[in-house]
């Protein structure tokens, strides 16, 4: 099941093929850094007087739930990493390796109505 979780996490990481190519060329693994204004923008939007709808796709957090509801917003939580461990999503690839059926996982977990959420964490 660990390899299934590792396959899932590749959805959220930089290309492992790019990293492997750099290692083959003898280059050390580089970590790109950049400044993001994303958190500042989210904080600004959360100050809205209008109730917002927030989707948190990380582990369920009582403090997150309390924070958003105290601001008057609705919050929905779905721990995608935990959901990816569903045994019904495990399948085999052409080489017989155990893998996560990523397409089915995303279809079952992230196909949501347009404009349902104002913020996704």
PyMOL commands that set and color helices and strands:
alter all, ss='L'
color gray80, all
select helices_A, chain A and resi 2-12+16-24+38-46+62-70+80-83+87-89+102-110
alter helices_A, ss='H'
color red, helices_A
select strands_A, chain A and resi 53-56+74-77+90-92+98-100+119-120
alter strands_A, ss='S'
color yellow, strands_A
deselect
rebuild
show_as cartoon
